[in-house]
Amino acid sequence: MSDLTANIVGTAAAVCSITSFAPQALKIWKERDASSVSLKTYSLTVTCFILWVVYGVMTRAWPVTVSNSFALVMAACVLIMKWRFRDGDPDEH
């Protein structure tokens, strides 16, 4: 497999990972309701991305570090909104 092909596949995977959180984040923000979002799932997902970022830094794998950093931000936004809008009533928090 050529380097170009591998880079295209890797870039596509990174874009998919990063943008996969956008629909959930936009839905929560729009509805101000995160009651249906799993706290355990997003806590584990954020932990996973933190570990990938640390791994990327330790191995100097900058594509891994950068793409997982962006995915971490997106997943963390969902997790923060889960806490903020957990009961669907932002005025109580």
Secondary structure in CASP SS format (residue, H / E / C, confidence):
PFRMAT SS
TARGET T0000
AUTHOR 0000-0000-0000
METHOD secondary structure of the structure
MODEL  1
M C 1.00
S C 1.00
D H 1.00
L H 1.00
T H 1.00
A H 1.00
N H 1.00
I H 1.00
V H 1.00
G H 1.00
T H 1.00
A H 1.00
A H 1.00
A H 1.00
V H 1.00
C H 1.00
S H 1.00
I H 1.00
T H 1.00
S C 1.00
F C 1.00
A H 1.00
P H 1.00
Q H 1.00
A H 1.00
L H 1.00
K H 1.00
I H 1.00
W H 1.00
K H 1.00
E H 1.00
R C 1.00
D C 1.00
A C 1.00
S C 1.00
S C 1.00
V C 1.00
S C 1.00
L H 1.00
K H 1.00
T H 1.00
Y H 1.00
S H 1.00
L H 1.00
T H 1.00
V H 1.00
T H 1.00
C H 1.00
F H 1.00
I H 1.00
L H 1.00
W H 1.00
V H 1.00
V H 1.00
Y H 1.00
G H 1.00
V H 1.00
M H 1.00
T H 1.00
R C 1.00
A C 1.00
W H 1.00
P H 1.00
V H 1.00
T H 1.00
V H 1.00
S H 1.00
N H 1.00
S H 1.00
F H 1.00
A H 1.00
L H 1.00
V H 1.00
M H 1.00
A H 1.00
A H 1.00
C H 1.00
V H 1.00
L H 1.00
I H 1.00
M H 1.00
K H 1.00
W H 1.00
R H 1.00
F C 1.00
R C 1.00
D C 1.00
G C 1.00
D C 1.00
P H 1.00
D H 1.00
E H 1.00
H C 1.00
END
